[in-house]
């Protein structure tokens, strides 16, 4: 492509080999804002470093300290006080003169305060916000701020409780690690693995209100329970032959019944 005249964009990537991860939930929270020109919305995301669990979010039409303080207070009320927080140098987190309201709140609560000198320090929430913009804000059209808030809440709930995370091994969702269910969930996955070719391992996670034990997937309409769909790669050659014989017997039986009804 370059030989044909294409000039690839120049992307600067700064090396940051000193990766880190908090050792427990609520050890460190990251805060960052997503700015959208449509509807003049500013979305604040608070994410737990250890589990990647989004502990709270807020939406406002400007980058105000009121939203930051209110959203953080709501998160502390619901999930408890974090040991430390990290954010960038955005205007919502600082004051032009003196100490900002957010800094004063952290001091009052006894929370350590870290201001990221480089965006890589706050990279976990930066990456999340980039994916949030790419997967929701850039592909959806919102008629008003109310609809945007509803879709955002649904997206975050699915991310926390249904979407597996590659950093968590590809089998766990952020809520599993945040609420301390890792051992339980992995044990259930291991116990149910191989129980049935129709068992979806991703449905075995403990969720609020979920039925204990293996969760078989719903059988498609018109397909007998315990049989695989035609052409299912999980089905061996012998199994396909037995399935074909069963279908042939059912067809012969149905044909005999139809002949009997006509003769009667």
N, C-alpha and C positions, 0 to 999 in steps of 0.2 A: 504493500500500500504506500509506503514511503517513496518507493521508486516511481509511483504514479503521481506523486506530488502531494500526498497526504502528510500533514504535519501533526503528529500526535500532541495532545496537550501536555505541558510540562507540569508535573505534579511533584511538589516538594514533600518528601517524607523524612521526618526527623526520627532517628533511631531512639528507642526508649527501652533498652534491655532490662531495666530495673522494674520488672512487673511485680505487682503486689496483690494480695487479696486478704480481706478481713477474716479473722479466725472464727467469728460467731455472728449471728444475727444482731442487728442494732449496734454493731461495733463501729461502723462508719456508714453514713448516708451521703449520697451525692445529690446535688441540686443543680438544675439547669433549666433554661427557658427555651422554648421553640417559638420563633416569631413567624407570624403569617400576616401578609398584607391584606388578604381577603378577610373581611369582617373585623379587621384590626385586632386580631386575637393574639394573645400571648399565653402560652401553655407552660406551666411550671410542673416539672417532674421531679419527684423525690424517689430515689432508688437505693435499695440496700446493697452494699458492696459484696457481702458474703454470699447472698442468695440470688441477686439480680431481681429481687421482688420489688415492685413499685408500691411503696408504702402510702403514697398520696399524690394527688395532682390538683392543680388549680388552673382556672382560666379567667383572664381579665382582658380588657381592651387596651391596657397599657402596662408597662413594666413598673408596677407599684410595690412599695414595701408592704402595704396592707395585705395584698394577696400572699406574699411570701410569709409574713407573720401568721396570718390566718390559716394557711395551708399547713405550715409546720406545726402549729398548735394543735390542729385537728389530727395530724399524724401521731403526735406524742400522746394525745388522749386515747387514741385507738390502739397504738402498738407499743407505747412506752417510750422512754427517753433514750435517744442514741448516745453513745459515748463521744462521738465526734461527727462533725459535718464538714463537707468540702464543697466549694462553689467557685465560680470564676469571679471576675471583677466587674460584673454587671451592675448597673445603677440601682437595681432593686435591692441589692445586698449591702450597699454602702451609703454613706451620707456625705454631702458636700462639706459640712462643718461638724466636727465632733464625732460622736459614736452613733452608728446607725441603730435603728430600732431592732433590727434582726440581731445585731451583735449584742445589744443590751439584753435581749431575750435569752440568747445562748449563755451569756454570763450569769443571768439569774438562774437558769436551769443547771448550770455546771457542765455545759457541753463544750468540749474542745472545738476550736474554730480554726479551720485550715482554708486559706485562700490559694487556689491553684495558680502557680506561677506560669504553668504551661498547660495547654489544653489536654495534653496526654495524661496529666495527673488526674484529670476529671474525665478520663476517656470512657469509662463504662456508661455514664449517662449521656455523654456526647454521641457515642455509637448508637445507643438506644433511641435518642431523639432523631438521629439521622434515619434510622429504620422506620420510626413513627411517621416522619414526614413522607418517606418514600412509599410506605404501605397504606397510609390512610389519607393524609392531607393532600398528597399530590395526585391521588386517584379518585377521590370522592368530591362531589360537588354538594356543598351545604347551602341550604336556603336561608338559614339563620343561625345564630350562635347556639340556640337551644338544640337544634339538630346536631350541630357539631359536638356539643357536650355529651349528648346521648350516645353517639357513635364512638366518641373517644372513651367513654366509660365502658362500653361493650368491648372495645379493642383491648383495653388494659385488663379487664377481667379475663378475657381469653388468654392473654399473655401470661398472667400470673398463675392461672389454674388449669389451663389446657395445653399450652404450647411448650413442648420440651425444649430444653436449652442445651446447645452443644457443649458449653462450658461445664454443665452439670452431668456430663456423660451421655447425653442424648436420650436418656430414659426418664429423667426427672424434670418437673416444672419448677419454677421459682418458689411456689408455695410449699412444695415438699421440703426444700431445704430451710426455708424461713421458719416454718412451723415445726421443724424437727421430726419429719416423717420419713427421712431417707431410709433408715434401716427397715422400717415397716413396709414401705413401698417396694424396695428391692426384694425383700423376702417374699412378698406376695407375687411379684413378677416371676421370681424363680420357681415358686411353688406351682404356679399356674402354667408355666411354659411347657408346651407339649401336651397339655391336657386335652386340647382339641385343636384341629386345624382351623377352626372358625373362631378361635379366641384372639381378640385384638389386645395385645399386651399393653397398648397405651391406654386402654380402658380399665386397667387393673389398679390404677392409682387410687389411694384413699382420698375421697373427696367428701365435702359436707353433704350428708344425706345419701351417699353412695351405698349400695348393697354390698355387704361383705362377701368375699369370695371371688371366684372367677366371673368375669362379665362376658358371656358369649355375645357375639354380634347378632343383630336381628337377621333372621332368615328371610331372604327375598320371597315375595309373594309367588306362589305357584311352585315352590321348591320344598321338598320334604326336609324336615329337620334332620341334621346329621349327614346330609349329602352335600357335595361340593358342586358349584356351578359347572356347566359344561366347559371344557377347555381349561379348567383351573390347573395351573402348573403344579400346585401342591399335591395333586391327585396322581398316584402311580398308575402304571398300565393295568395291573390286575384290578385295581379299584375302579378304573374306567370300564373295564369289561363287566364287572359285577353290577355297576350302575346301569350299563346298557341292558343287561339281562332283566334287571328289575323294571326298567321302563318298558321293555318289550312285554313282560308279563302283565303289567298294568294296562297296556294298550290292548292286549288280547282279551283280558277280562272285561274291559269297557266295551269292546266290540261284541262279545257274547251277550252282555246285558242289553245292548241296543238291539241285537237280533231277537232276543227274547221279548222285548217290548213290542217290536213290530209284529211278531207272530201272535202275540196275545191280542 
